[in-house]
Every structure is written in C-alpha cells, then in structure tokens.
Amino acid sequence: MFEKIKRWVREAVDENSGYRLVLEHLSREIPGGDNVVLVALGKASLSMARAAQDALGKRIRRGLVISNKEGPLEGLDLYLGSHPYPDEKSLRAGQVLRHLAVDCGEDDTVLFFISGGASSLAVLPHPPFNLEDLAFIYKKLLLQGANIHEINTVRRHISLIKGGRLATDFYPARVITLAISDVKGDVPEDIGSGPTVPDRTTREEAVEVMKRYGLEEYIKKLREVPETPKPSHPAFKKTSFVLLANTLKLLRDVEKKARAEGIRTLILTGEDEGEAREVSKLYAGIILEVLRSGNPLPPPLLILSGGELTVTVKGSGKGGRNTEFILSLLLQTRGLEGGFCALSMGTDGIDGPTDAAGAFFCGDAFNRLRGVDPREYLDNNDSYTFFEKLGLLLKTGPTDTNLRDIRVFWIEKGKGVEEA
C-alpha cells in the first residue's frame, strides 16, 4: 500500500510541475503584444521558461532565467544562484535582473514567472546593506526558526529588487506575474519576497522582526532604507498576478488518485506551521485517536496535510524540517503496534541543506533500530543521518516545482504494516 501512496504523491507532484502549469495557463490565456520579455526566477524557473517558449515561440524577444541548477535552454540567458543562502552568484543574478528591468519600455510585456527559492537565488542589497549582511541575516532568521512571513518581511526591506521594487524598475512596461506558491496563505508579497507586487508590510515591522531574532545590530542600517512601494504606486496599475498552484491543489490531486482506488481520505490542512518536533505531537495524537476510536474517521484512512514547518537548530547534525518532523513523530508513536505509516517531504525534492526530499517510516520501524537511540539524533538535529542509517530517506531529485511540504499518513487498524 505504501508504494502506491508514494506513486500517487510522485504523480501529483509531476502534474504540478512548472512546465505543465504554465503550458496549461498559456493554452487558455495568451498575453497580448509581440514584444514579450520572459523572466523566470526560482526552483521551477527552467521548466516554466521552456513551457512559455513552447507556447509563445518567437513572440519572446529576450529573456532571463535564474535557477539553482543547469539545464538545456535556447535563446534565453541563464544564471545560477545559491539556495538557501545567497552568494556571489546570487548577487550577479540580481544585478542582471535589475539591468533587464530598467531596460524595458512601454511597448514590452513582461512575463514574470516566480517559484520557491527566488528570495535567495537573486539578491541585490539595498545600500547600506551588502551581500555579507544579507547572507548573515538570511541564515540567522532560518536557524532561529523564524517563519516565512517574518523572514520575507525583512528580505523585502533590505533589497533593491524585492517588495515591489522590481515592478517600479519594469515600469512603464506591462508585467504579468505567474506564481507557484510555497508560502502560507499564498500571499503574493511573500512568494519570492514579492519582486513585482506591492508590499503591504512596513519597515517598522521588519525592525520588530530583527529585534525578535537578535539582529539589533542591523536596525540602524534598516532605518536608512526607504519604505517599499505600496499599492498606490503607478507601476502597479500595469501589473497583474496569477496564482498557478498551491499546496492545497497538490493535496487534492493526491486525494483524487487515492479515491479513484477506493481509499477513504481526509485533508486536514494545507497551512501547517510551527516547530517541526512540536507539530509532530499533534499528528501523533491524531494517529492514536484514529487507531483507538475511529475519530474523526475510521480506518483504513489516508490523512493528507501540508505546509511548511520550522526547525530551531541547536545541534551540529544534518537534516531538514521534514526529516526532523518524521523523526520526532517516530518517537511520539513509539509503542504503538503497526497499522500506520507516515511520510513528510519537500515538494521541490529538497529538505533543508540536504539531497533528500524527506523521510518516511511505518509502525514497525523501531524493530530496525538495533541499538540506535533516535533521541540522540533528534537532540543533535541529525535526522538525515538517522534515516540514512535506516534506509528510510526519500530522494526524488529536483521536481521542477515547489508547493511547500506534503505529509501523508496511512492508518489501517488491525493489520500489520507488511499487510498494509
């Protein structure tokens, strides 16, 4: 059964690739004008750009793709940036991006594709900030467990190309933004830190985030940066925003596949957030409740959820939010007999700074430990190493999309895991 579940997830992720989403959209809605400038930024940028080329052909006069990986691409400039922390390559990509933006004119139509990872892949610090400042601030916020809205509130206010500032550079060109959401609530200014949309947060909110996470030394610099452009700016009269896909869409696509094979399903949420090891306690309680009382639905049952958790790093190990969640869940469910399996993975194929998308386990996993203490690995934030030893890592490679994380729980009361 669990092999089926992994297949359903894989197929749903493929159906939400940047290529398929863009091609489907452009088959319904073709932008007007013959001077199309293509800009693709993020982990799905290569596939989104290829789809636009296949759909629009020679109407694309020039373009720029900024990605985290190499790939075949004709007629467009490709720059590689770094993720999750920006580096010199990210800076160069940001410089080229802004140069392209200011070079656009009133007769140009800009197709701007954005997906997860965009905030780090292209950066351009707003003076008096520099690249070293940005890299330190990004890392500090991530390691301290700041949520994506807090992180992007700061990112927007210390950048020359985020928080709507890039839209003012494109102006008076028309800008159509097509986005794949990897953020809670699908808030446009949080997707890639919102280069082409107005920023509804303020500099003072960014100051409060810096105070909250021990970045007081940068507040003086932040107060020297002008406020980000707001909805009243004339540039936004010539911009539009289209959401191509989000986490809930992906969950529903997985659900359709399960229901087609007669499986009872329940989608809990596409908006998970919080510390990974703490959220795992909630899911352990849900699994226990279903096994013991059949509430909220009786087994056999497939529970789906998604979102993006955080990890406050205190140890020196290797891992990501998905492997840490699954390791903590394994500890929380210790002592339960079989009958359930759990999976958590990043839909981009990357879990933190690792080559794994996430991890999985079934209820008999403790039989495989052979003297290994999972608590030690959790305390050291070393979940990747733990699941590597057990052979329970999920490695998908890059998926050409990024819709936040997905979690799947298969619960079948009264049967052993092997039977399930």
C-alpha positions in Angstrom: 0.0 0.0 0.0 2.7 2.5 0.9 4.4 2.1 -2.5 1.0 3.1 -4.0 1.0 6.2 -1.8 4.5 7.2 -2.9 3.4 6.8 -6.5 0.3 9.0 -6.0 2.5 11.7 -4.5 5.1 11.4 -7.2 2.4 11.6 -10.0 0.7 14.6 -8.3 4.0 16.5 -8.0 4.7 15.8 -11.7 1.3 17.1 -12.6 2.1 20.3 -10.8 5.5 20.9 -12.4 6.3 24.4 -13.6 6.1 23.2 -17.3 2.7 21.7 -17.1 1.2 24.6 -15.0 2.5 27.3 -17.4 1.6 25.4 -20.5 -2.0 24.8 -19.3 -2.3 28.5 -18.4 -1.0 29.8 -21.6 -3.2 27.5 -23.6 -6.1 29.4 -22.0 -4.8 32.9 -21.8 -2.2 34.3 -24.2 -0.7 37.7 -23.3 -1.1 40.4 -25.9 1.7 42.2 -27.8 4.6 40.9 -29.8 7.4 42.3 -27.5 7.3 39.6 -24.8 10.2 39.7 -22.3 10.4 36.5 -20.3 11.8 36.4 -16.8 11.8 33.2 -14.7 13.1 33.1 -11.2 13.0 30.2 -8.7 13.4 26.4 -8.5 10.9 25.8 -11.2 12.2 28.5 -13.5 13.8 26.3 -16.1 10.6 24.3 -16.8 8.4 27.4 -16.6 10.5 29.1 -19.2 10.5 26.1 -21.5 6.7 26.0 -21.4 6.5 29.6 -22.3 8.9 29.1 -25.2 6.8 26.2 -26.5 3.6 28.2 -26.2 4.7 31.6 -27.5 7.7 30.8 -29.8 9.2 33.8 -31.5 7.0 36.3 -29.7 9.5 36.0 -26.9 12.1 38.6 -27.9 14.5 38.2 -25.0 14.6 36.8 -21.5 16.4 35.8 -18.4 16.2 32.6 -16.3 17.6 32.4 -12.7 17.7 28.9 -11.3 19.5 26.7 -8.8 20.5 24.2 -11.5 21.9 23.9 -15.0 19.7 22.8 -17.9 19.2 22.9 -21.6 17.9 26.3 -22.7 18.0 28.1 -26.0 17.6 31.8 -26.7 17.5 32.9 -23.0 20.2 33.9 -20.6 20.7 31.5 -17.7 22.2 32.5 -14.4 22.6 30.2 -11.4 22.0 31.5 -7.8 22.5 29.9 -4.4 19.9 28.4 -2.0 19.1 28.7 0.9 21.7 31.3 1.5 22.7 33.9 -1.2 26.3 34.1 -2.5 28.2 36.0 -5.2 26.3 34.1 -7.9 23.0 35.3 -6.4 24.3 38.8 -6.4 25.3 38.7 -10.0 21.9 37.3 -10.9 20.2 40.1 -9.1 22.3 42.7 -10.9 21.5 41.2 -14.3 17.8 41.0 -13.4 17.6 44.7 -12.4 19.5 45.8 -15.5 17.0 43.9 -17.7 14.1 45.5 -15.8 15.2 49.1 -16.2 15.9 48.4 -19.9 12.2 47.5 -20.6 9.9 50.0 -22.2 6.2 50.9 -22.6 5.8 48.5 -25.5 7.1 45.5 -23.7 5.0 42.8 -22.0 6.9 41.1 -19.2 6.0 37.5 -18.4 7.4 37.1 -14.9 7.5 33.5 -13.6 8.3 33.1 -9.9 8.6 30.0 -7.7 10.1 28.9 -4.4 13.7 29.7 -3.8 13.5 33.1 -5.6 14.4 35.1 -2.5 17.9 33.6 -2.3 18.7 32.8 -5.9 18.7 36.5 -6.9 19.6 39.3 -4.5 20.6 42.9 -4.7 21.2 44.5 -1.3 19.7 48.0 -0.8 22.5 50.3 0.4 23.8 50.5 3.1 23.4 46.7 3.3 25.9 44.4 1.4 25.9 40.8 0.4 27.6 39.7 3.6 24.8 41.3 5.6 22.1 39.6 3.6 23.8 36.2 3.9 24.1 36.5 7.7 20.6 37.8 8.2 19.1 35.1 6.0 20.9 32.4 7.9 20.2 33.8 11.3 16.5 34.0 10.7 16.3 30.5 9.2 18.3 28.9 12.0 16.4 30.7 14.7 13.1 29.3 13.5 11.5 32.4 12.0 8.5 31.8 9.9 8.5 32.6 6.2 6.4 35.8 6.6 8.8 37.1 9.2 11.8 36.2 7.0 10.4 37.8 3.9 9.3 40.9 5.7 12.9 41.6 6.4 14.1 40.4 2.9 11.8 42.9 1.2 13.0 45.8 3.1 16.7 45.3 2.6 16.6 44.6 -1.1 16.6 46.7 -4.3 14.6 44.1 -6.2 12.1 42.7 -3.7 9.0 44.1 -2.1 7.7 45.6 -5.4 10.8 47.5 -6.2 11.4 45.4 -9.3 8.0 46.4 -10.6 9.0 50.1 -10.4 12.1 49.3 -12.5 10.0 47.5 -15.1 7.6 50.4 -15.3 6.1 51.5 -17.7 6.2 48.0 -19.2 3.2 45.7 -18.6 4.1 43.0 -16.1 2.2 39.7 -15.8 3.3 37.6 -12.8 2.6 33.8 -12.8 3.4 32.2 -9.5 3.7 28.8 -7.9 3.1 29.4 -4.2 5.4 28.0 -1.4 4.1 30.3 1.4 1.3 30.2 3.9 -1.9 31.9 2.7 -0.4 32.3 -0.8 0.3 35.9 0.0 1.8 37.4 -3.2 4.4 39.6 -1.5 5.7 36.5 0.4 6.2 34.4 -2.8 9.9 35.1 -3.6 9.6 38.2 -1.4 7.3 39.8 -4.0 9.5 41.5 -6.6 6.6 42.6 -8.8 3.8 43.1 -6.3 3.1 45.9 -3.8 4.3 45.4 -0.2 1.7 45.6 2.5 4.2 45.4 5.3 6.2 48.3 6.7 9.8 49.0 7.6 8.9 49.1 11.3 7.5 45.6 11.0 10.9 44.5 9.7 12.6 46.3 12.6 10.4 44.3 15.0 11.4 41.0 13.4 15.1 41.9 13.7 14.6 42.7 17.4 12.8 39.4 17.9 15.6 37.3 16.4 18.7 39.1 17.7 19.6 41.2 14.7 19.6 44.6 16.5 23.0 45.5 15.0 21.3 45.9 11.6 18.4 48.1 12.7 20.4 51.4 12.2 21.1 50.4 8.6 17.5 49.4 8.0 16.2 52.8 9.2 18.3 54.3 6.4 16.4 52.4 3.7 13.3 54.0 2.1 10.0 52.3 2.6 9.0 49.7 0.0 6.4 50.8 -2.8 2.8 50.4 -1.8 -0.4 49.7 -3.9 -0.9 53.4 -4.8 2.4 53.4 -6.8 1.6 54.0 -10.5 3.7 50.9 -11.5 1.1 48.6 -10.1 -1.6 49.9 -12.4 0.2 48.0 -15.1 0.8 44.7 -13.2 -1.3 41.6 -12.7 -0.8 38.5 -10.6 -1.9 34.9 -11.3 -1.6 32.0 -8.9 -1.0 28.8 -10.8 -0.9 26.3 -7.9 -0.6 26.0 -4.2 -0.2 23.3 -1.6 -4.0 22.6 -1.3 -4.2 22.0 -5.0 -1.5 19.4 -4.7 -3.2 17.7 -1.8 -6.4 17.5 -3.7 -4.6 15.9 -6.7 -3.2 13.2 -4.4 -6.7 12.7 -2.9 -8.2 12.2 -6.3 -5.8 9.4 -7.0 -6.5 7.7 -3.7 -10.3 8.0 -4.0 -10.1 6.6 -7.5 -8.8 3.4 -5.9 -11.5 3.3 -3.2 -9.4 4.8 -0.4 -11.1 6.9 2.3 -9.3 10.2 2.6 -9.2 13.3 4.8 -7.3 16.5 4.0 -6.6 18.3 7.3 -4.9 21.5 6.1 -2.5 22.9 3.6 -1.3 25.5 6.1 0.8 23.7 8.7 3.3 25.8 10.5 5.3 25.7 13.7 8.3 23.9 15.1 8.6 20.5 13.5 9.1 18.5 16.6 6.2 20.2 18.3 3.8 19.8 15.4 4.7 16.1 15.3 3.0 15.7 18.7 -0.3 16.9 17.2 -0.1 14.3 14.5 0.9 11.5 16.9 -2.3 12.3 18.8 -4.4 12.2 15.6 -2.9 8.8 14.6 -3.6 7.4 18.1 -7.1 8.7 18.1 -7.9 7.2 14.7 -6.4 3.8 15.7 -8.2 3.7 19.1 -11.6 5.3 18.4 -12.0 5.8 14.7 -12.3 9.6 15.2 -12.6 11.8 13.1 -12.9 8.9 10.5 -12.4 5.2 11.0 -9.5 3.3 9.4 -8.5 2.4 6.8 -7.8 6.1 6.3 -5.4 8.2 4.3 -4.8 11.6 6.0 -3.2 14.4 4.0 -1.7 17.7 5.1 0.8 20.2 4.0 2.5 23.5 4.8 6.0 24.5 6.0 7.4 23.8 9.4 10.5 25.3 11.0 13.5 24.0 12.9 15.4 25.9 15.6 18.9 24.5 15.1 20.8 23.8 18.3 22.8 20.8 17.4 25.5 20.2 14.8 23.8 17.4 12.8 22.4 17.3 9.3 18.8 17.4 8.4 15.7 19.4 7.4 12.2 20.2 8.6 10.7 17.1 7.1 13.2 14.6 8.4 13.1 16.2 11.8 9.3 16.0 11.8 9.3 12.3 10.9 12.0 11.5 13.5 10.0 13.3 16.2 6.8 11.6 15.1 8.6 8.2 15.3 9.5 8.9 18.9 6.0 10.2 19.7 4.4 7.0 18.4 6.8 4.6 20.0 4.9 1.6 21.5 2.1 1.7 19.0 1.7 -1.6 17.1 1.9 -1.4 13.3 -1.1 -0.3 11.4 0.2 3.0 10.2 2.8 4.7 8.0 3.9 8.3 7.7 5.7 10.4 5.1 6.8 14.0 5.0 8.7 15.6 2.1 9.5 18.8 0.4 7.7 19.0 -3.0 10.8 20.6 -4.5 12.8 17.5 -3.8 14.9 19.3 -1.2 14.7 19.1 2.6 16.9 21.8 4.1 20.6 21.7 3.0 20.4 18.0 2.0 19.9 15.9 -1.0 16.8 14.2 0.4 13.2 15.4 -0.1 12.2 14.0 3.3 11.7 10.7 5.1 9.1 8.0 5.9 8.5 5.2 8.3 5.9 2.5 9.2 4.9 1.4 12.7 7.4 -1.4 12.8 10.4 1.0 12.3 11.6 0.5 15.9 12.4 -3.1 15.1 15.1 -1.8 12.8 16.9 0.4 15.3 19.3 -2.2 16.6 20.7 -0.1 19.5 20.5 3.2 17.7 18.9 5.9 20.0 16.7 8.2 18.0 16.5 10.7 20.8 20.2 11.5 20.4 19.8 12.2 16.7 16.8 14.5 17.4 18.7 16.4 20.1 21.6 17.0 17.7 19.3 18.0 14.7 20.8 15.0 12.9 17.6 13.5 11.4 19.1 13.0 8.0 21.9 10.7 9.4 19.3 8.7 11.4 17.1 7.9 8.4 20.1 7.3 6.2 21.2 4.6 8.6 17.7 3.0 8.4 17.3 3.4 4.6 14.2 5.5 5.0 15.2 8.7 3.3 13.1 9.9 0.4 15.3 11.0 -2.5 13.4 12.3 -5.5 15.9 14.8 -7.0 14.7 18.2 -8.2 11.0 18.1 -9.2 10.6 21.4 -11.2 8.0 22.7 -8.7 7.8 24.0 -5.1 4.5 23.8 -3.3 5.7 23.6 0.2 5.8 20.3 2.1 3.3 17.4 1.9 2.6 15.0 4.7 0.7 11.6 4.2 -0.4 9.3 7.0 -1.8 5.8 6.2 -3.7 4.2 9.0 -5.1 0.7 8.9 -6.3 -0.7 12.2 -5.9 -4.4 13.0 -3.3 -5.2 10.3 0.4 -5.4 10.4 2.4 -2.9 8.4 3.6 -5.6 5.9 0.0 -6.5 5.2 -1.0 -2.8 4.7 
